[in-house]
Amino acid sequence: MREIARRSVRAILFDEHGHVVLIKRTKSGQAPYWTAPGGGLEPTDSSLEAALRRELDEELGAEAERFSQVFLFTSPAGEGVSVQHFFACRLTRVDEKARSGPEFIDPSRGGYTLDRVAVERLPTVDLKPDALKDFIVSNLEALLSA
């Protein structure tokens, strides 16, 4: 069994219209791609949900409710693995002016644009990881009712 090199939390975040709230990533020399908001756990996080609440505040200036862990994704990371815990949740507040964190301070990291994606459009975006898009599309009714 390989060591867990990185553990992170991410949100399958729905707004009041049932759109999936994603981050569109743009980097020089690369095609744009989308990712679920979230990030790595920190030693001060008391739980996975607390870590995700912190990340939503930092990345989106957002708050959410109705957290339910629904998906787990593991991928190689160096000599170990990266484990991502995905929670379905509902957006209750967003203030993009309140976004903070290293991704907004260092322009060399590229762009992080909030994008509310209608579920019908989801199959057309390059959502990373690919397994997440398949999971959302296959389980949309259950996720929206959570």
BELUR-V25948 format. One record per residue. RES is the residue in one letter. SS is DSSP state (helix for helix, strand for strand, loop for the rest). PSI is psi in whole degrees, 0 to 359 (NA if undefined). D_CENTER is the distance of its C-alpha to the mean C-alpha in Angstrom with 2 decimals. Layout:
# BELUR-V25948
res: <RES RES>
ss: <SS SS>
psi: <PSI PSI>
d_center: <D_CENTER D_CENTER>
This chain:
# BELUR-V25948
res: <M R E I A R R S V R A I L F D E H G H V V L I K R T K S G Q A P Y W T A P G G G L E P T D S S L E A A L R R E L D E E L G A E A E R F S Q V F L F T S P A G E G V S V Q H F F A C R L T R V D E K A R S G P E F I D P S R G G Y T L D R V A V E R L P T V D L K P D A L K D F I V S N L E A L L S A>
ss: <loop loop loop strand strand strand strand strand strand strand strand strand strand strand loop loop loop loop loop strand strand strand strand strand strand strand loop loop loop loop loop loop strand strand strand strand loop strand strand strand loop loop loop loop loop loop loop helix helix helix helix helix helix helix helix helix helix helix helix helix loop strand strand strand strand strand strand strand strand strand strand strand strand strand strand strand strand loop loop strand strand strand strand strand strand strand strand strand strand strand strand strand strand strand loop helix helix helix loop loop loop helix helix helix helix loop helix helix helix loop strand strand strand strand strand strand strand loop loop loop loop helix helix helix loop loop strand strand loop helix helix helix helix helix helix helix helix helix loop helix helix helix helix helix helix loop>
psi: <130 153 146 112 331 138 131 167 144 156 131 89 124 139 185 346 4 11 149 127 113 172 122 120 129 131 142 130 4 152 146 151 164 151 155 142 146 189 194 151 146 154 335 351 127 342 171 316 319 320 318 320 317 314 319 320 314 310 328 350 39 158 153 170 175 53 130 117 126 346 143 133 128 136 158 144 97 232 354 214 156 130 124 125 122 132 134 137 169 131 131 335 143 137 93 336 343 3 144 175 168 331 339 350 324 103 341 346 352 191 148 89 127 131 121 110 120 141 330 332 345 317 343 351 151 80 129 137 156 323 332 314 315 318 313 312 318 337 23 312 317 319 319 336 353 NA>
d_center: <26.50 24.37 23.01 19.35 18.76 15.19 13.15 9.54 7.32 3.83 4.40 6.33 7.68 11.20 13.62 17.36 18.15 15.89 13.78 10.12 8.45 6.63 7.44 10.59 11.64 15.40 17.55 21.31 22.81 19.76 18.68 15.57 12.42 9.07 5.58 2.29 2.64 4.30 7.30 10.68 13.01 16.05 19.55 19.78 16.97 19.02 16.59 13.13 12.75 14.29 11.95 8.89 11.29 12.22 8.94 8.46 12.09 12.02 9.41 10.37 13.50 12.27 13.33 12.61 14.83 15.55 13.08 13.79 12.60 12.90 11.84 12.39 12.20 14.71 15.75 18.57 18.27 21.71 24.12 21.57 18.27 14.59 13.14 9.53 9.61 7.59 8.83 9.99 10.86 12.71 12.51 15.85 16.02 14.66 16.72 15.56 18.69 17.46 14.59 15.50 14.95 16.20 14.11 16.11 19.36 19.77 20.26 20.65 16.91 16.72 15.11 11.80 12.53 10.95 11.68 12.42 13.06 15.91 15.62 18.80 17.29 14.29 16.66 17.60 14.41 13.58 10.11 9.38 10.24 12.97 13.22 9.98 11.65 14.85 13.67 12.44 15.65 17.83 16.80 16.17 19.15 18.34 14.76 16.30 19.07 17.17>
